[in-house]
């Protein structure tokens, strides 16, 4: 998505802008793109995710794939993959809008608001319990000093 979808009213990012977006060198960005493209194509064709390639093989194939993306007629090895990505890119504006609409619908949903409040409540409970266990000995000592109750042991 970061490489092919609409960004700043342009059709995706250039390879250099894509690498800068992730803060990695261009060869590492090509490898990221190659992995993501293989996983996308497997999902697109309803196949299980492809196994990871050996490092040297991935290092060799990633630039070939990046070049195939730029060629008018992609190499035979990546033809189906490149055609699929170009098809995705041709509908990028509509897909990006649908993703924005889906994200907005999720954020506006009552289930999302409930989940957010439950998470906040869980954080407050965790903080309260953490404070209790952190200051338990001091609180026990303070209680004994002010009440005269010696039945509590500060070490328990």
N, C-alpha and C positions, 0 to 999 in steps of 0.2 A: 504494500500500500504506500509506503513512504517513497518508493521509487516511481510508481506509475499513476497514482491518483492525483487529482487536482491539488495543487499547492500554489498559493499566491496567484491565482488565475492563470496558472500555467499547467500544462499537461504533465504532471509529475515533476521529478527533479532530474537534473543531469547527473551522470555518474559522479562527477566531482562534488556536486551539491549533496548528493546522497551520502557520500563518504563523510563530508563535513557534518551532515546532520547527525550521524552516529559518532563522530569524532574519531574515526579510524582511517588508516591509510586506504587508498583505492583498492589494493589487492585484497585486503580484509573485507572491504565493502562488497567486492565482487563475490567473495566466498559466502558472505551472509545472504546476498541476493540469490546465489545459486542454490543454497540450502532451502531458502524459503520458496523458491520457484519449484524445486523438486517436490516439496511437501504440498504446495498448492496443486500441482498437477496430479499428484496421487489422490488428493481429496476430490479434485474435479472429476477424475475418472473413477471415483469410488473404489480405490485400491487402498490397501494398508500403507501406512507411511513407509517411505523407502529407508533402507538401512543407511547408517552413516558410511560414507566412503573413507577409505584410508586417506591420511593427511596429504601424502604426496599426490595421490590421484585427484583429490579435490583441488589441490593447489594447481594442478595441470589443467583441469577441466573448467574451473571458474572463469579464467580469462577467455577461454574459447567460447563459453556461453555468453559472456558479456559482449564479445565481438559479434556473436550471432544475433544478439538483440539489436545491434546497430546496423547490421547488413540488411539490404533490401530483400535478398533471398537468403534465409538462414541456412546454415549447414544442415546436412541430412540428420546428423546425430541429435540436433535440438529442434528440428522443424516443428514437431507437434507442440512442444513446450512453448516455443516462441510464438506460434500462431495462437495458442491459448492465452498467453499474456497480452498479446496485441488485441485480442478480442475483449479481454477484461479492460484494457486501457481505452478501447473505443467507447466503452460505457462508463468510464471513470466518473464523469460528472454526476450521472444519475445514481451510481452506486455510492458515491461519497454523500450525496444528499440523503439517500435512504439510511445510511449509517448514522448521519447526524440526527435524522428523525427518530431512529430507534433509540439512540442514546438519550435524546430529550424525553421520549416516552418513558424510558426506564427511570430517569431522574424525577419525573413528575408523578410517578406511580405511588400509590399509598404503601405498597409493599416496600419500596425503596426507603420511604420516610420512616416506616416502622423499623426496618433493619438498621437504619442510621441511629435512631433513638435507642434501640436495644444495644447496639455497640457502645454508645456513649454510656449507658447505664452499666454495662459490663466493665468499662474502663474505670468508672467511679468506684465500683465494688472492688476491683483489683487494687486500686490505689488505697482504698480504706483498709483492706486486709493487709496490704503491704505495710502501711503505716502502723497498724495494730501490732504486727509481728516485730517490726523494727523497734517500736517504743514500748513493747510489753514489759520488759524488766523495769524501765523507768516508771511506767504507770503503776506497776505493782508496788514498787518502793514508795512512790508518792501516796498510794492508797493506804499502805501500812502506816506511814507517818501521820496522815490526817485522820485515820479512823482508829488507830491503835490495834487493828486486826493483825495478829501475828500468825494466823493460820495459813496465810498465803505465803508461798515460798517464791522469792524473786527469781529463782532459777527455773521454775516450771513454766 
